[in-house]
Every structure is written in C-alpha cells, then in structure tokens.
Amino acid sequence: MSANTKKLTLTDLIKNKEKYQVKSDTTEELFVERLGATITIRKPERSLCLEAFEMVNDDAQAAKADPFMVYNIVVEPNLKDPNLQKEFGCVEPDDIVEKLFESGEISNIAQIGMELAGYKSGVKKVNDLKN
C-alpha cells in the first residue's frame, strides 16, 4: 500500500456511517453540448444494471442496452412523458432516447450512469510494495 492509502476499519465505518452508507437517491447533472442544456440522471438500481448487462450479452438486444439504460435513468426531462413521446412520433416508449440523443451521447450517458452505480470505476487493486 502507498503512504496515501488508508485501511478502512470498523471504527471508521461506525464513526462515519453517513459518509460510507450507499445512497440510492444519487443524481448527477450532465451537460449535453449539442443540446446546449443539461439533463439529470439518477443512479441506476442494481436490477436495472443487471438487465442492461443481459441485453449486452444477447446479440438480438445488444444495440438496445444503452438506450434502455438512458431511458430509465434520465429523470429530467421526463423521457417517459406520453405527450413528449407522442410529439416525437415514438412507436415504443424508449424510442425517445434515439430521437433526442446522438449514438455517442447515449453511450456516454449510459456509461456515467453505470459509474454512479459503482461499475467501471471507484475500485482499484492495491499492489504490495514489498521489494
């Protein structure tokens, strides 16, 4: 472990319970440059992440995994609003995602959502520095 790495103890966990407790209502505001505006996403639940992973591993559904994730984590604007979907001529509810966002934007939004849930970031191996 490096000099800056601290070992988490039971005392730390109990003393700083609020700091370490997983929060389910975490949101993040994202700026979508092409739109010149922000959207708000909510940290996806574990079940949503697992469903998206299953979609990725199914050749027939792989292309819909990121739009599915974005549809379910964007809370502002409300992509599930029936009037919005009607205005954009959506056949399926999650069609709105591809009508509002470019492919790369969809991928980036989904990735940030997964990072909020702890996937793809936040945990690293600590190498022993014994020589």
ABEGO torsion letter per residue (X at the ends): XBAABBBBBAAAAAAAAAAABBBAABBBBBBBAAAGBBBBBBBBBAAAAAAAAAAAABAAAAAAAAAAAAAAABAOBBAABAAAAAAAGBABAAAAAAAABBAAAAAAAAAAAAAAAGBGBGBBBBBBABX
